[in-house]
Amino acid sequence: MQIPVDCKTLCDEVVTIPPEDAKFINARIRENYVINWLIDGLPAATSMADGKKLYSGVGFVLGQLNGKPEFNNHYAITVKVHQQEDKYRVVGVFVRPASRKYSTTGKAACNAPLPALSLDEDKDNKVIFTYEVKWELDPQIQWATRWDSYLHVFDPKIHWFSLVNSIVIVLFLTGMVAMILLRALHKDISRYNQLDSQACLGLAEIKMRWRGKGEKNEDVQEDFGWKLVHGDVFRPPSNVMLLSVLLGNGIQLFCMTAVTLVFAVLGFLSPSNRGSLATVMIIFYMLFASVSGYVSARVYKMFAGKSWNKNIIMTATLLPILIFSILFTINFFLVGANSSGAVPATTMIGTIVLWFLISVPLSCIGSYIGFKKPAIEHPVRTNPIPRQIPDQVFYLRPIPSMLMGGVLPFGAIFIELYFIMSSIWGSKIYYLFGIASLVFVILTITCSEVTILLCYFHLCAEDYHWSWRAFLTSGASGLYIFLYSIMYYTTKLHITSFTSIVVYFGWTSVMSLLFFILTGAIGYFACLVFIRKIFASIKLKEWAWMPDVAETKDDSFNDKLSKLAAPMLKKEPSSMEIRLTRF
């Protein structure tokens, strides 16, 4: 401590770099690799300027390109310390690298003008490494604020623009929902209920809806839009097992993200504690496994699922096994490349053991509680025979509606996503958890409103297959994240190593998949609440009649209806529904 070093040779010996290592180093220089050191818990940094203010950029370059790669073999280290009584604390570490081609026969002279060192890829290279250390007393920087220069926000206007952009999207969607849905639904519900009240004046009405092949709809004036599908809107979707499992895992991810952001905003996650963010996320993910099991069981039971044991097992294992498979593949390539980033086998085994001992039992407990609860009752009953869905316009078909629904949630986060990607794959530190929390709230609102809006349009078009559509509509933002990661790779990164490419796209695939499940669950439950609300608000006093089913007790009434329907049945219509209103 406090002992300066003018110029010293590292290890007092000449290092031989063979041709294959020279090729590797030159390739890393071309790819702008940086070296990361830690001194007293602080990362060695490069001093950078943002206007008149200096800040610390984590790491320092391996070399630079001046026509050909130049390898940095001299390090000028500056250590800033803060004196408190008779103690000194390190509050800053800066490294200024340089490339110097020393003579291997004499003593290294750090201050002498020397040419840059370029490694020859055809023969052995003799390299001398040198360093110098300078100590600076800085009374302005204290121990508690030593990370401030590392957490400097470069051009904060961009983040505020991102926030304003997201708020504008939310206000736009909220206005559309308020104008199109609330007013329209209020009129629809009032009209439906008014017509039901008028029918109570006395006579039994026979309402018929008929469509033959190649003919247009002939419907009563008041029976249109979303009310037509009330007998099918709560019909169990296809593959309800997979849907319930994904919804349970989506809510688990939502709870994990929300609680982690709360802890980060409150200051519990310090950048000085390396790996604290990942550790906290893993802990909360395991603890919220009980929520995953409970939600999955409730949804599965709501749609009258019978394979309860299979649901419990899949909820606890499907997504973790998929994620572990991707991570094992990434780690396999890292081990094959002798990378220091490879996760040791003991760590992998320990993670799996924790998952079996904590996450799986909690998920099973949550599922057990969920299945013990009574099934969620729907506000309207489901008809025994599903109605035919008319042809949909182009923009209401599955793929176009997914693409439209996913772009707005992605638009609310894409600017912050750039800084997060730069933090993960670059040398910047992301610590704007306050803005990230606001963006997460905006993302939740955006996913909910977009899904509700498109769901209403689908119901008005008599398409009652809303469950998977709601999940995929808001979840499509995960697809946009993956497409953005491809663009980020081609424009910002200069990766040529196959292993690095596998690592990058492996991790971005995991991130996109988790985001897809998270946003899909948000959209589904927002849509579920919306549909239950609107169908619980209308008065249904009608019976559905089929040629072999009559749900009234008046035989003469049924005979009269059969005579009216007989001519229609002879035409073999593509779809027919006869609706009765009787009071």
C-alpha positions as CSV (number, residue, x, y, z in Angstrom):
1,M,0.0,0.0,0.0
2,Q,1.2,3.5,-1.0
3,I,4.5,2.1,-2.5
4,P,4.9,3.4,-6.1
5,V,6.4,1.3,-8.8
6,D,8.1,3.1,-11.7
7,C,8.8,0.3,-14.1
8,K,9.0,-3.4,-13.4
9,T,9.2,-6.5,-15.4
10,L,6.5,-9.0,-14.6
11,C,8.0,-12.3,-13.4
12,D,11.5,-11.1,-14.5
13,E,11.5,-13.4,-17.6
14,V,10.7,-13.4,-21.2
15,V,7.4,-15.1,-22.2
16,T,7.2,-17.2,-25.4
17,I,3.9,-17.0,-27.3
18,P,3.6,-19.7,-29.9
19,P,2.0,-19.1,-33.3
20,E,-1.3,-20.7,-32.4
21,D,-1.6,-18.5,-29.3
22,A,-0.6,-15.4,-31.4
23,K,-3.5,-16.2,-33.8
24,F,-5.9,-16.5,-30.9
25,I,-4.8,-13.2,-29.3
26,N,-4.9,-11.3,-32.6
27,A,-8.4,-12.6,-33.3
28,R,-9.5,-11.4,-29.9
29,I,-8.0,-8.0,-30.5
30,R,-9.9,-7.7,-33.8
31,E,-13.1,-8.6,-31.8
32,N,-12.4,-5.7,-29.3
33,Y,-11.9,-8.0,-26.3
34,V,-11.2,-6.4,-22.9
35,I,-9.3,-7.6,-19.8
36,N,-11.0,-7.5,-16.5
37,W,-9.1,-7.3,-13.2
38,L,-10.5,-6.9,-9.6
39,I,-8.6,-5.0,-7.0
40,D,-10.2,-4.8,-3.5
41,G,-13.5,-5.7,-5.1
42,L,-13.4,-2.9,-7.7
43,P,-13.0,-3.7,-11.4
44,A,-10.0,-2.2,-13.1
45,A,-11.3,0.5,-15.4
46,T,-10.5,2.8,-18.2
47,S,-11.0,6.5,-17.6
48,M,-13.6,7.9,-20.1
49,A,-15.2,11.3,-20.6
50,D,-18.8,12.2,-20.9
51,G,-18.7,15.9,-21.8
52,K,-16.7,17.5,-18.9
53,K,-17.4,14.6,-16.5
54,L,-15.1,11.6,-16.1
55,Y,-16.4,8.2,-15.5
56,S,-15.1,4.6,-15.3
57,G,-15.5,2.1,-18.1
58,V,-15.1,-1.4,-16.8
59,G,-12.0,-3.3,-18.2
60,F,-9.3,-2.2,-20.5
61,V,-8.5,-3.3,-24.1
62,L,-6.4,-6.3,-24.9
63,G,-4.9,-4.4,-27.9
64,Q,-5.8,-2.1,-30.7
65,L,-5.9,-2.2,-34.5
66,N,-3.5,0.1,-36.4
67,G,-3.5,-1.6,-39.7
68,K,-2.6,-4.8,-37.8
69,P,-3.3,-6.0,-34.3
70,E,-1.1,-4.5,-31.6
71,F,-0.8,-6.4,-28.3
72,N,-0.7,-4.4,-25.0
73,N,2.1,-5.7,-22.8
74,H,2.6,-2.7,-20.5
75,Y,0.1,-1.6,-17.8
76,A,0.2,1.8,-16.1
77,I,-1.9,1.2,-13.0
78,T,-3.3,4.1,-10.9
79,V,-4.9,3.3,-7.6
80,K,-7.0,6.0,-5.9
81,V,-7.3,5.8,-2.1
82,H,-9.3,7.6,0.5
83,Q,-7.6,8.3,3.9
84,Q,-9.8,7.9,7.0
85,E,-7.7,8.5,10.2
86,D,-4.8,6.0,9.9
87,K,-6.6,3.7,7.4
88,Y,-6.6,3.8,3.6
89,R,-9.4,2.5,1.5
90,V,-9.2,1.8,-2.3
91,V,-11.8,4.0,-4.0
92,G,-10.7,3.7,-7.7
93,V,-8.5,1.6,-10.0
94,F,-7.6,2.7,-13.5
95,V,-5.3,1.0,-16.0
96,R,-3.8,2.6,-19.1
97,P,-2.4,-0.2,-21.3
98,A,0.3,0.3,-24.0
99,S,1.9,-1.8,-26.6
100,R,5.8,-1.8,-26.5
101,K,8.2,-4.0,-28.4
102,Y,11.0,-4.4,-25.9
103,S,14.4,-5.8,-26.7
104,T,14.8,-9.3,-25.2
105,T,18.5,-8.9,-24.7
106,G,18.6,-5.8,-22.5
107,K,16.6,-4.3,-19.6
108,A,13.1,-3.1,-20.3
109,A,12.9,0.7,-20.5
110,C,9.3,1.8,-19.9
111,N,9.8,5.5,-20.8
112,A,11.9,5.0,-23.9
113,P,10.1,5.5,-27.3
114,L,9.5,2.0,-28.6
115,P,7.5,0.6,-31.6
116,A,4.2,-1.2,-31.0
117,L,4.3,-5.0,-30.4
118,S,2.6,-7.1,-33.1
119,L,2.5,-10.8,-32.7
120,D,3.8,-12.9,-35.6
121,E,1.4,-15.8,-36.4
122,D,4.1,-17.8,-38.2
123,K,6.8,-18.2,-35.5
124,D,7.4,-18.0,-31.8
125,N,7.1,-14.5,-30.2
126,K,9.3,-13.3,-27.3
127,V,7.3,-10.9,-25.1
128,I,8.2,-9.0,-22.0
129,F,5.4,-7.8,-19.7
130,T,5.9,-4.6,-17.6
131,Y,3.8,-2.5,-15.3
132,E,4.0,0.6,-13.2
133,V,1.9,1.6,-10.2
134,K,0.9,5.1,-9.0
135,W,-1.0,5.9,-5.9
136,E,-3.3,8.9,-5.6
137,L,-4.9,10.3,-2.5
138,D,-8.5,11.4,-3.3
139,P,-10.4,13.0,-0.4
140,Q,-13.5,13.6,-2.7
141,I,-14.4,10.0,-3.2
142,Q,-15.4,8.0,-0.1
143,W,-15.9,4.3,0.4
144,A,-19.7,4.5,0.2
145,T,-19.6,6.4,-3.2
146,R,-16.7,4.6,-4.9
147,W,-19.0,2.8,-7.3
148,D,-20.6,6.1,-8.6
149,S,-18.2,6.6,-11.4
150,Y,-18.8,3.0,-12.6
151,L,-22.6,3.5,-12.5
152,H,-22.5,6.7,-14.5
153,V,-25.5,7.0,-16.8
154,F,-24.2,7.9,-20.2
155,D,-26.7,10.3,-22.0
156,P,-29.6,9.9,-19.5
157,K,-31.9,11.6,-22.0
158,I,-32.1,8.3,-23.9
159,H,-33.6,6.6,-20.8
160,W,-36.1,9.4,-20.2
161,F,-37.0,9.2,-23.9
162,S,-37.6,5.5,-23.4
163,L,-39.8,6.1,-20.5
164,V,-41.8,8.8,-22.2
165,N,-42.1,6.6,-25.3
166,S,-43.5,3.7,-23.1
167,I,-45.9,6.0,-21.4
168,V,-47.2,7.4,-24.7
169,I,-47.9,3.8,-25.8
170,V,-49.8,3.0,-22.6
171,L,-51.9,6.2,-22.9
172,F,-52.7,5.4,-26.5
173,L,-53.8,1.9,-25.6
174,T,-55.7,3.1,-22.6
175,G,-57.6,5.6,-24.7
176,M,-58.4,3.0,-27.2
177,V,-59.6,0.5,-24.6
178,A,-61.7,3.3,-22.9
179,M,-63.3,4.5,-26.1
180,I,-63.8,1.3,-28.0
181,L,-64.3,-1.3,-25.3
182,L,-65.9,0.5,-22.3
183,R,-68.3,2.7,-24.2
184,A,-69.2,-0.1,-26.7
185,L,-69.6,-2.7,-24.0
186,H,-71.7,-0.4,-21.9
187,K,-74.1,0.2,-24.9
188,D,-74.1,-3.5,-25.7
189,I,-74.8,-4.6,-22.2
190,S,-77.5,-2.0,-21.7
191,R,-79.2,-2.9,-25.0
192,Y,-79.1,-6.6,-24.2
193,N,-80.5,-6.2,-20.8
194,Q,-83.1,-3.7,-22.0
195,L,-84.3,-6.2,-24.7
196,D,-84.6,-8.9,-22.1
197,S,-86.7,-6.7,-19.9
198,Q,-89.0,-5.8,-22.8
199,A,-89.5,-9.4,-23.6
200,C,-90.8,-9.9,-20.1
201,L,-94.0,-8.0,-21.1
202,G,-95.6,-11.3,-22.1
203,L,-95.2,-13.3,-25.3
204,A,-92.8,-16.1,-25.9
205,E,-90.4,-15.2,-28.8
206,I,-88.8,-17.6,-31.2
207,K,-85.6,-16.2,-32.5
208,M,-83.9,-18.0,-35.3
209,R,-80.4,-17.7,-36.7
210,W,-79.8,-19.5,-40.0
211,R,-77.0,-19.6,-42.5
212,G,-77.1,-21.9,-45.5
213,K,-74.2,-22.7,-47.7
214,G,-73.2,-19.7,-49.7
215,E,-75.8,-17.5,-47.9
216,K,-75.4,-14.5,-45.8
217,N,-76.3,-14.3,-42.1
218,E,-79.9,-13.6,-41.3
219,D,-80.0,-12.7,-37.6
220,V,-82.1,-10.8,-35.2
221,Q,-81.0,-7.2,-34.8
222,E,-80.1,-7.5,-31.2
223,D,-78.3,-10.8,-31.3
224,F,-74.9,-10.0,-32.7
225,G,-71.2,-9.7,-31.8
226,W,-69.7,-11.1,-28.7
227,K,-72.9,-12.2,-27.1
228,L,-73.4,-14.9,-29.7
229,V,-70.5,-16.9,-28.4
230,H,-71.6,-16.9,-24.7
231,G,-72.3,-20.6,-24.9
232,D,-68.8,-21.4,-26.2
233,V,-66.5,-18.7,-24.8
234,F,-65.6,-20.9,-21.8
235,R,-65.2,-24.1,-23.8
236,P,-61.9,-25.8,-22.8
237,P,-59.1,-24.9,-25.2
238,S,-57.0,-27.5,-27.1
239,N,-54.1,-28.9,-25.1
240,V,-55.3,-27.4,-21.8
241,M,-52.5,-29.3,-20.0
242,L,-49.7,-27.4,-21.8
243,L,-51.5,-24.1,-21.5
244,S,-52.0,-24.5,-17.7
245,V,-48.4,-25.4,-17.2
246,L,-47.1,-22.4,-19.2
247,L,-49.5,-20.1,-17.3
248,G,-48.3,-21.4,-13.9
249,N,-44.6,-20.9,-14.9
250,G,-45.5,-17.4,-16.4
251,I,-46.9,-16.3,-13.1
252,Q,-43.9,-17.7,-11.3
253,L,-41.6,-15.6,-13.5
254,F,-43.8,-12.5,-13.0
255,C,-43.6,-12.8,-9.2
256,M,-39.8,-13.4,-9.4
257,T,-39.3,-10.4,-11.6
258,A,-41.5,-8.1,-9.6
259,V,-40.0,-9.0,-6.2
260,T,-36.4,-8.8,-7.5
261,L,-37.0,-5.3,-8.9
262,V,-38.4,-4.2,-5.5
263,F,-35.3,-5.4,-3.7
264,A,-33.1,-3.8,-6.3
265,V,-34.9,-0.4,-6.1
266,L,-34.6,-0.5,-2.3
267,G,-30.8,-0.9,-2.7
268,F,-30.4,-4.5,-1.5
269,L,-28.6,-5.5,-4.6
270,S,-25.2,-3.8,-4.7
271,P,-22.9,-4.0,-7.8
272,S,-20.0,-4.5,-5.4
273,N,-21.5,-7.9,-4.5
274,R,-20.8,-9.7,-7.7
275,G,-23.4,-12.2,-8.8
276,S,-26.0,-11.0,-6.2
277,L,-28.6,-10.2,-8.8
278,A,-28.4,-13.7,-10.4
279,T,-28.4,-15.3,-6.9
280,V,-31.5,-13.4,-5.8
281,M,-33.4,-14.2,-9.0
282,I,-32.6,-17.9,-8.6
283,I,-33.7,-17.9,-5.0
284,F,-37.0,-16.1,-5.7
285,Y,-37.7,-18.3,-8.7
286,M,-37.4,-21.4,-6.5
287,L,-39.5,-19.9,-3.7
288,F,-42.3,-18.9,-6.1
289,A,-42.6,-22.5,-7.4
290,S,-45.5,-22.9,-5.1
291,V,-47.3,-20.1,-6.9
292,S,-46.6,-21.8,-10.2
293,G,-48.2,-25.1,-9.0
294,Y,-51.2,-23.4,-7.5
295,V,-52.0,-21.3,-10.6
296,S,-51.5,-24.2,-13.0
297,A,-53.8,-26.5,-10.9
298,R,-56.5,-23.8,-10.7
299,V,-56.5,-23.2,-14.4
300,Y,-56.4,-26.9,-15.2
301,K,-59.3,-27.7,-12.9
302,M,-61.3,-24.7,-14.2
303,F,-61.3,-26.4,-17.6
304,A,-62.3,-29.8,-16.1
305,G,-58.9,-31.4,-16.6
306,K,-58.6,-35.0,-15.3
307,S,-54.9,-35.9,-15.4
308,W,-54.0,-34.1,-12.1
309,N,-50.9,-36.1,-11.5
310,K,-49.5,-35.3,-14.9
311,N,-50.2,-31.6,-14.4
312,I,-48.3,-31.6,-11.1
313,I,-45.3,-33.3,-12.6
314,M,-45.2,-31.1,-15.8
315,T,-45.6,-27.9,-13.9
316,A,-42.6,-28.7,-11.7
317,T,-40.3,-30.0,-14.4
318,L,-41.2,-28.9,-18.0
319,L,-39.7,-25.4,-18.1
320,P,-36.7,-26.2,-15.7
321,I,-35.7,-29.2,-17.8
322,L,-35.9,-27.2,-21.0
323,I,-33.7,-24.4,-19.5
324,F,-31.2,-26.9,-18.0
325,S,-30.9,-28.6,-21.4
326,I,-30.0,-25.3,-23.1
327,L,-27.5,-24.4,-20.4
328,F,-25.9,-27.9,-20.5
329,T,-25.5,-27.4,-24.2
330,I,-23.8,-24.0,-23.7
331,N,-21.6,-25.4,-21.0
332,F,-20.6,-28.4,-23.2
333,F,-19.2,-26.0,-25.8
334,L,-17.5,-23.9,-23.2
335,V,-15.8,-26.9,-21.7
336,G,-14.7,-28.0,-25.2
337,A,-13.1,-24.6,-25.8
338,N,-11.3,-24.7,-22.4
339,S,-13.1,-21.5,-21.4
340,S,-12.9,-20.0,-18.0
341,G,-16.6,-19.2,-18.2
342,A,-17.5,-22.9,-18.1
343,V,-19.6,-23.9,-15.1
344,P,-17.9,-26.6,-13.0
345,A,-19.8,-29.9,-12.8
346,T,-20.1,-29.6,-9.0
347,T,-21.9,-26.3,-9.4
348,M,-24.3,-27.8,-12.0
349,I,-25.0,-30.8,-9.7
350,G,-25.6,-28.5,-6.7
351,T,-28.1,-26.4,-8.7
352,I,-30.0,-29.5,-9.7
353,V,-30.0,-30.8,-6.2
354,L,-31.4,-27.4,-4.9
355,W,-34.1,-27.6,-7.6
356,F,-35.1,-31.1,-6.5
357,L,-35.1,-30.3,-2.8
358,I,-36.7,-26.8,-2.9
359,S,-38.5,-26.0,-6.2
360,V,-40.1,-29.3,-7.0
361,P,-41.6,-29.9,-3.5
362,L,-42.9,-26.3,-3.3
363,S,-44.5,-26.7,-6.8
364,C,-46.2,-29.9,-5.7
365,I,-47.5,-28.3,-2.5
366,G,-48.9,-25.4,-4.5
367,S,-50.6,-27.8,-7.0
368,Y,-52.0,-29.9,-4.1
369,I,-53.6,-26.8,-2.6
370,G,-54.9,-25.6,-6.0
371,F,-56.6,-29.0,-6.7
372,K,-58.2,-29.0,-3.2
373,K,-59.9,-25.7,-4.0
374,P,-63.3,-25.8,-5.7
375,A,-63.3,-25.3,-9.4
376,I,-63.7,-21.8,-10.7
377,E,-67.3,-21.4,-12.0
378,H,-68.0,-19.6,-15.2
379,P,-70.6,-16.9,-15.4
380,V,-72.4,-18.6,-18.3
381,R,-72.8,-22.3,-19.1
382,T,-71.2,-24.0,-22.1
383,N,-73.3,-25.5,-24.8
384,P,-72.9,-29.2,-25.5
385,I,-72.3,-28.7,-29.3
386,P,-69.7,-26.1,-30.4
387,R,-70.9,-23.4,-32.8
388,Q,-69.2,-22.9,-36.1
389,I,-66.7,-20.0,-36.4
390,P,-67.2,-17.9,-39.5
391,D,-64.3,-17.0,-41.8
392,Q,-62.1,-14.3,-40.2
393,V,-60.6,-11.2,-41.8
394,F,-56.9,-11.3,-42.5
395,Y,-55.8,-9.2,-39.5
396,L,-57.8,-11.4,-37.1
397,R,-56.1,-14.6,-38.1
398,P,-53.6,-16.1,-35.6
399,I,-50.3,-15.1,-37.1
400,P,-51.2,-11.4,-38.1
401,S,-52.9,-10.8,-34.7
402,M,-49.8,-12.2,-32.9
403,L,-47.5,-10.0,-34.8
404,M,-49.6,-6.9,-34.2
405,G,-50.1,-7.8,-30.5
406,G,-46.4,-8.4,-29.8
407,V,-45.0,-5.3,-31.3
408,L,-46.4,-2.8,-28.8
409,P,-45.1,-4.5,-25.6
410,F,-41.7,-4.8,-27.3
411,G,-41.9,-1.1,-28.3
412,A,-42.3,-0.3,-24.6
413,I,-39.0,-1.9,-23.6
414,F,-36.7,-2.0,-26.6
415,I,-34.6,1.1,-25.6
416,E,-34.0,-0.3,-22.1
417,L,-33.3,-3.7,-23.7
418,Y,-30.4,-2.1,-25.7
419,F,-28.7,-1.0,-22.4
420,I,-29.4,-4.4,-20.8
421,M,-27.8,-6.2,-23.7
422,S,-24.8,-3.8,-23.6
423,S,-24.4,-4.6,-19.9
424,I,-24.6,-8.4,-20.5
425,W,-22.4,-8.6,-23.6
426,G,-20.4,-5.4,-23.2
427,S,-18.4,-3.6,-20.6
428,K,-21.1,-1.4,-19.2
429,I,-22.9,-1.8,-15.9
430,Y,-26.7,-1.5,-15.8
431,Y,-28.0,-0.1,-12.5
432,L,-31.1,1.9,-13.4
433,F,-33.5,-0.4,-11.5
434,G,-35.9,2.5,-10.9
435,I,-36.5,3.1,-14.6
436,A,-36.5,-0.7,-15.2
437,S,-39.3,-1.1,-12.6
438,L,-41.4,1.6,-14.2
439,V,-40.8,0.0,-17.6
440,F,-41.9,-3.4,-16.2
441,V,-45.1,-1.8,-14.9
442,I,-45.7,-0.2,-18.3
443,L,-45.0,-3.6,-20.0
444,T,-47.6,-5.3,-17.8
445,I,-50.2,-2.6,-18.6
446,T,-49.4,-2.7,-22.3
447,C,-49.6,-6.5,-22.5
448,S,-53.0,-6.5,-20.7
449,E,-54.5,-3.8,-22.9
450,V,-53.3,-5.1,-26.2
451,T,-54.6,-8.6,-25.4
452,I,-58.0,-7.3,-24.2
453,L,-58.4,-5.1,-27.3
454,L,-57.6,-7.9,-29.8
455,C,-59.7,-10.4,-27.7
456,Y,-62.7,-8.1,-28.0
457,F,-62.3,-7.9,-31.8
458,H,-62.1,-11.7,-32.0
459,L,-65.3,-12.2,-29.9
460,C,-67.1,-9.7,-32.1
461,A,-66.1,-11.8,-35.1
462,E,-67.6,-14.8,-33.3
463,D,-64.2,-16.5,-32.7
464,Y,-64.4,-17.9,-29.2
465,H,-61.0,-19.6,-29.3
466,W,-59.4,-16.9,-27.2
467,S,-57.3,-18.8,-24.6
468,W,-54.3,-19.7,-26.7
469,R,-54.8,-16.6,-28.8
470,A,-54.5,-14.4,-25.7
471,F,-51.4,-16.2,-24.5
472,L,-49.6,-16.0,-27.9
473,T,-50.6,-12.4,-28.7
474,S,-48.8,-10.8,-25.8
475,G,-46.2,-13.6,-25.7
476,A,-45.2,-12.7,-29.3
477,S,-43.1,-9.9,-27.8
478,G,-40.6,-12.6,-26.9
479,L,-40.2,-13.3,-30.6
480,Y,-39.4,-9.7,-31.2
481,I,-36.7,-9.8,-28.5
482,F,-35.1,-12.8,-30.3
483,L,-35.2,-10.9,-33.6
484,Y,-33.7,-7.9,-31.9
485,S,-30.9,-10.0,-30.5
486,I,-30.1,-11.1,-34.1
487,M,-29.9,-7.5,-35.2
488,Y,-27.8,-6.6,-32.1
489,Y,-25.4,-9.5,-33.0
490,T,-25.0,-8.3,-36.6
491,T,-24.6,-4.6,-35.8
492,K,-22.9,-4.4,-32.4
493,L,-20.9,-7.5,-31.8
494,H,-18.0,-8.8,-33.8
495,I,-18.0,-12.5,-32.8
496,T,-16.5,-15.0,-35.2
497,S,-15.8,-17.9,-32.8
498,F,-18.4,-20.7,-33.1
499,T,-18.4,-21.3,-29.4
500,S,-19.1,-17.6,-28.7
501,I,-21.9,-17.7,-31.2
502,V,-23.5,-20.7,-29.5
503,V,-23.2,-19.0,-26.1
504,Y,-24.7,-15.8,-27.3
505,F,-27.7,-17.3,-29.1
506,G,-28.1,-19.9,-26.4
507,W,-28.6,-17.3,-23.7
508,T,-30.7,-15.0,-25.9
509,S,-32.9,-18.0,-26.6
510,V,-33.4,-18.6,-22.9
511,M,-34.1,-14.9,-22.3
512,S,-36.6,-14.8,-25.2
513,L,-38.4,-17.9,-24.1
514,L,-38.8,-16.7,-20.5
515,F,-40.0,-13.3,-21.7
516,F,-42.5,-15.1,-24.0
517,I,-43.9,-17.2,-21.1
518,L,-44.0,-14.2,-18.8
519,T,-45.8,-11.8,-21.1
520,G,-48.1,-14.6,-22.4
521,A,-49.3,-15.2,-18.8
522,I,-49.9,-11.5,-18.3
523,G,-52.0,-11.3,-21.4
524,Y,-54.0,-14.5,-20.7
525,F,-55.1,-13.5,-17.2
526,A,-56.0,-10.0,-18.2
527,C,-58.2,-11.4,-21.0
528,L,-59.7,-14.0,-18.6
529,V,-60.7,-11.3,-16.1
530,F,-62.1,-9.1,-19.0
531,I,-64.2,-12.0,-20.5
532,R,-65.6,-13.1,-17.1
533,K,-66.5,-9.5,-16.4
534,I,-68.5,-8.8,-19.6
535,F,-70.3,-12.1,-19.7
536,A,-71.3,-11.8,-16.0
537,S,-72.8,-8.4,-16.8
538,I,-75.5,-9.5,-19.2
539,K,-78.8,-11.3,-18.4
540,L,-79.2,-14.5,-20.3
541,K,-82.8,-15.9,-20.2
542,E,-82.6,-18.2,-23.2
543,W,-82.4,-21.8,-24.2
544,A,-80.5,-23.4,-27.0
545,W,-82.5,-25.8,-29.2
546,M,-81.2,-28.6,-31.4
547,P,-83.2,-31.1,-33.4
548,D,-82.7,-33.7,-30.7
549,V,-82.5,-31.5,-27.7
550,A,-85.3,-29.3,-26.3
551,E,-84.7,-27.7,-22.9
552,T,-88.3,-26.5,-22.2
553,K,-91.0,-28.3,-20.3
554,D,-93.8,-27.2,-22.7
555,D,-94.4,-30.0,-25.3
556,S,-96.7,-27.9,-27.5
557,F,-94.0,-25.2,-27.6
558,N,-91.4,-27.7,-28.7
559,D,-93.8,-29.1,-31.4
560,K,-94.3,-25.6,-32.7
561,L,-90.6,-25.1,-32.9
562,S,-90.0,-28.4,-34.6
563,K,-92.5,-27.5,-37.4
564,L,-90.8,-24.1,-37.9
565,A,-87.3,-25.7,-38.1
566,A,-88.3,-28.7,-40.3
567,P,-88.0,-26.8,-43.6
568,M,-84.5,-25.5,-42.6
569,L,-83.2,-28.9,-41.7
570,K,-84.0,-30.2,-45.2
571,K,-81.6,-27.7,-46.7
572,E,-78.6,-29.1,-44.7
573,P,-77.3,-25.8,-43.6
574,S,-73.6,-25.3,-42.9
575,S,-74.6,-24.0,-39.5
576,M,-77.8,-23.4,-37.7
577,E,-78.8,-22.1,-34.3
578,I,-82.3,-21.6,-33.1
579,R,-82.5,-19.4,-30.0
580,L,-85.6,-19.3,-27.8
581,T,-86.5,-16.6,-25.4
582,R,-89.4,-17.5,-23.1
583,F,-90.8,-15.8,-20.0
